[in-house]
């Protein structure tokens, strides 16, 4: 009889201990909130198809990191104050002993972000998939790509006036570049505690380009301007396509060395493609490598979005400033397009200026759609691809400038 | 100003809205100026590069748009075949180069599908009839 009682007591204690150690008794309200937000992002990615390649891994990373008691990632290992308290030298990026001895899977995957490895590799893949022909056929597109980066700096001003530090403001402003890897590359250096919010905002707004841009484009242009049919682009020789990435790399490196990491990898990928002698490397860079890094990047970024860092009033401000950055970037590109329209006596359609935000190829498609709404026989897609790919270079250069000024 | 900006002292140096506005506008002007400068320079380099590689683009020939009085034709000593060749050559304009490339590609594809040798196949001219 005693043994049965002892057994029942031990059984009861075991069950109680298991229950108390489970997620049900340890989950916090804010973690439930983050998981619900992750569900919304999953809905946007899967059902609405909003940038699913990044948004889905980010959303799932958010679920993983906000599960109670899981400890799937230890963000302490990357916190400067915690690192200093463990006795590491002042410029140590992460607590490497603790990561090696106690780190989980996402602690290791997060190193790709912390050390700035993933965004350049993604740019390598993007370069291998990008055709700079429309840009080379119409070099003025580079100016439209430059104009669209105004949104970055307008958001930077707004963020600074709202009380963010310059480093946080730069990380928020770079959302306006409409370039996810660039936003992550800048934020992980300048304001890593904002990484989750900035990444979610950047990729969500990239997917919302078809919603955000058209009203601004129509408001700033007349029917006549929207109906301009542009001359066919000239064919671009192979020699130009090969020299272009080399020239861009050297020029950007000499002026803004901090931009070299992103621009250099973008141009390397493009040179692999245009040389025509590295097909296997092009296939790998543009497919397998890009996909692997995308998965690791997305899950790692999502895992930084803990309740304490994401569910704050500042996240709402970041989301609002992101829209402002996008809007001003679009407006600035269209306005420069209007200036070009006047200077060329109506040969340039101002709508292509909106494609200077580097959401490739979505922004160019939006230009085509708005142009064809006015004139169904107007094919602006290839003309808009020039500013679109110029925007990729422009946002990388802007990122390099922000890093040079603030690091 | 920017060189002394660090996490420790920036809040003390730029505590008022006016000072923050000054800092933000200064950095904005510098940043946009550098972005525009670099991309404008790239634009010039690309234009220069294309001229170097492709040569100066030919100015559009507008004389064809203006009806010319018929020139007095010299007595033709060429045979009918040569005259036909000249007529055919006149009918092939620059725009036909793209058409020739497209037709060559299509014929090569058909020949390769039908296992006939397509090597050496070349379209020399097009004559519209």
Interface residues (C-beta under 8 A of the other chain):
Chain A: X135 X136 X139 X140 X142 X143 X145 X146 X147 X149 X150 X152 X153 X154 X156 X157 X160 X161 X165 X166 X167 X169 X234 X236 X237 X239 X240 X243 X244 X247 X248 X251 X252 X255 X256 X390 X393 X394 X397 X398 X401 X402 X405 X406
Chain B: X2 X5 X7 X10 X11 X17 X20 X21 X23 X24 X25 X27 X28 X30 X31 X32 X34 X35 X36 X37 X38 X39 X40 X41 X42 X43 X44 X45 X46 X47 X49 X50 X53 X54 X57
